[in-house]
Amino acid sequence: MNATTAPQGRRIIWLNVLTVFSAAILIGAEVFGGAFAAGWAFANWLHLDGYAVHILQGVFFLCGVAVMVRFILNARRVEPFTEG
């Protein structure tokens, strides 16, 4: 008789998920607030008006998205979301 066990699915570790997303909210507020402030500051420093301010804010916002993606990926390595 060949006994096999049913494969067990991965279990979500909710404490780790909550920890990473809580940190992401806090860090995201700082990153995106800084991105918008940096766009405004650089536009004023370069004496730009109109849409240039929004374009610079968009560029810094995209940099902030990249920072947050890297943060989540690195945090998942330290605090894995699943086990099993």
C-alpha positions in Angstrom: 0.0 0.0 0.0 1.3 3.4 -1.0 0.2 5.9 1.5 0.4 9.5 0.4 -0.5 12.6 2.3 -2.6 15.4 0.9 -0.5 18.5 0.2 -0.9 21.2 2.7 -1.4 24.7 1.4 0.6 27.6 2.5 -0.5 29.3 5.7 -0.6 33.1 5.8 1.2 34.7 8.8 -1.2 37.6 9.4 1.1 39.1 12.1 3.9 39.5 9.5 1.5 40.9 6.9 0.1 43.4 9.3 3.6 44.5 10.4 4.8 45.0 6.9 1.8 46.9 5.7 1.7 49.1 8.8 5.3 50.0 8.2 4.5 50.6 4.5 1.8 53.0 5.4 4.0 55.0 7.7 7.0 55.0 5.4 4.8 55.7 2.4 3.4 58.8 4.0 6.9 60.1 4.5 8.1 59.1 1.0 5.2 60.5 -1.0 5.0 63.6 1.2 8.7 64.2 0.5 8.2 63.5 -3.2 5.6 66.2 -3.5 7.6 68.6 -1.4 10.7 67.9 -3.5 8.9 68.5 -6.7 7.6 71.9 -5.5 11.0 72.8 -4.1 12.9 72.0 -7.2 10.4 73.8 -9.4 10.7 76.9 -7.3 14.5 76.6 -7.2 14.6 76.3 -11.0 12.0 79.2 -11.4 9.5 76.9 -13.1 5.7 77.5 -13.2 2.6 75.8 -14.3 2.7 72.2 -15.3 6.4 71.9 -14.6 5.7 71.7 -10.9 3.3 68.9 -11.5 5.6 67.1 -13.8 8.5 67.2 -11.3 6.1 66.0 -8.5 5.1 63.2 -10.8 8.7 62.2 -11.4 9.5 62.2 -7.7 6.2 60.3 -7.1 7.4 57.6 -9.5 10.7 57.5 -7.6 8.6 57.0 -4.4 6.7 54.1 -5.9 10.0 52.4 -6.8 11.2 53.0 -3.2 8.0 51.5 -1.8 8.1 48.5 -4.1 11.7 47.7 -3.0 10.7 48.2 0.7 7.8 45.7 0.4 10.0 43.2 -1.4 12.8 43.5 1.1 10.4 43.4 4.1 8.8 40.2 2.8 12.2 38.6 2.8 12.7 39.5 6.5 9.0 38.9 7.5 7.7 36.2 5.2 3.9 36.4 4.5 3.4 32.6 4.3 4.8 29.4 5.8 4.6 25.8 4.9 
